[in-house]
Each structure stands twice: as structure tokens, then as C-alpha cells.
Amino acid sequence: MARPDKAAAVAELADQFRDSNAAVLTEYRGLTVAQLKTLRRSLGENAQYAVVKNTLTKIAANEAGISSLDDHFAGPTAVAFITGDPVESAKSLRDFAKDNPNLIIKGGVLDGKALTADEIKKLADLESREVLLAKLAGAFKGKQTQTAQLFQALPSKFVRTAEALRAKVEQGGAGTPAPAEADSE
């Protein structure tokens, strides 16, 4: 029978897997306690970085419906449970790993889909959610401006054409057909 403290730990980890948008598994071998503290601070409020036991975390991940991480539970493992924007946390992990080569990103999961270490690095290269939304809003605004200009151009072109035709008629009707002469036979 499982010990109650281990069962509680598995239940807590399973809840963290279910409640988070993403989870990134890392190997922290060789990092000092001070470096881990710096890493936790750099992840911000939207992520929780926890050193975990492989066996318990593997059981918890499977209980949460995530079986794609089973191969990554070897060696010293820590998990970053991300509840906010996964791009910001992935950037923090990538930047910390550049400065501290002992931190190795093993893989992770984003909204139930398994990610490799390379995919997490690509995720870190994305712009933040706010920047992407601003670009999308700018694109929509640009299209609306183009549409408004198009709708203004049609009546304006019609008015210019009508004015040119009126001016031509006033100049003597050059280019207007002459009235048909009646046959006097």
C-alpha cells in the first residue's frame, strides 16, 4: 500500500499538471541553490519551478493524462509548471540556460501536446502574446483603412468623370454625337 505522504505528493503534482498551460522538464545537475533561486525569480509569478522525484512525477503525469514525458524522467529533474504565458517562461528558461550551461531543457508539454527541447526553444523565440495581438490589431486596422479608401475612391472617381464630361459638353460638345439629319427626299 502506498504511503500517505507519497500519495499526497502524487496528487499535488497531478493537480499542477492539470492546472498549468504548460510544463517544461529540465535537468539541473551542477546548479547551486543560489542559481536555482535566481531561476525561480526569473520565471516570474506565472510559473512555479519545482525539483521533483522522477517516479512520483511520472505517476502524476500519467494520472493527469500526460504519458508523452515518460522518457524524460531520468537523472535529476525539475519541472517548471507554467500557468500564464508559456512564451515568457520559455524565454526565461532559454536565457538562463545560455548563462548557465548546467541547466538542460529536456522537453515539455503545452496544452496536452508533447514538446521537444528544440520546440521549446522555438517557442521562446516567439514574440509575447501582447506583441502578437498588437500586430494583429494593426493589420486589421490597416485593412479597414484600405477598405475605407476604396469606398471613398469609387464615388470620387465617379464625380471626377461626371465633371470632366460636363466640362466637355460646355466646351462645344466636341466628342458628342451630332443630331441625326433628316433625309429630305
Secondary structure as GFF3:
##gff-version 3
##sequence-region A 1 185
A	DSSP	alpha_helix	4	19	.	.	.	ID=ss1
A	DSSP	beta_strand	22	27	.	.	.	ID=ss2
A	DSSP	alpha_helix	33	43	.	.	.	ID=ss3
A	DSSP	beta_strand	47	52	.	.	.	ID=ss4
A	DSSP	alpha_helix	54	63	.	.	.	ID=ss5
A	DSSP	three_ten_helix	70	72	.	.	.	ID=ss6
A	DSSP	beta_strand	77	82	.	.	.	ID=ss7
A	DSSP	alpha_helix	86	99	.	.	.	ID=ss8
A	DSSP	beta_strand	104	110	.	.	.	ID=ss9
A	DSSP	beta_strand	113	116	.	.	.	ID=ss10
A	DSSP	alpha_helix	117	125	.	.	.	ID=ss11
A	DSSP	alpha_helix	129	170	.	.	.	ID=ss12
###
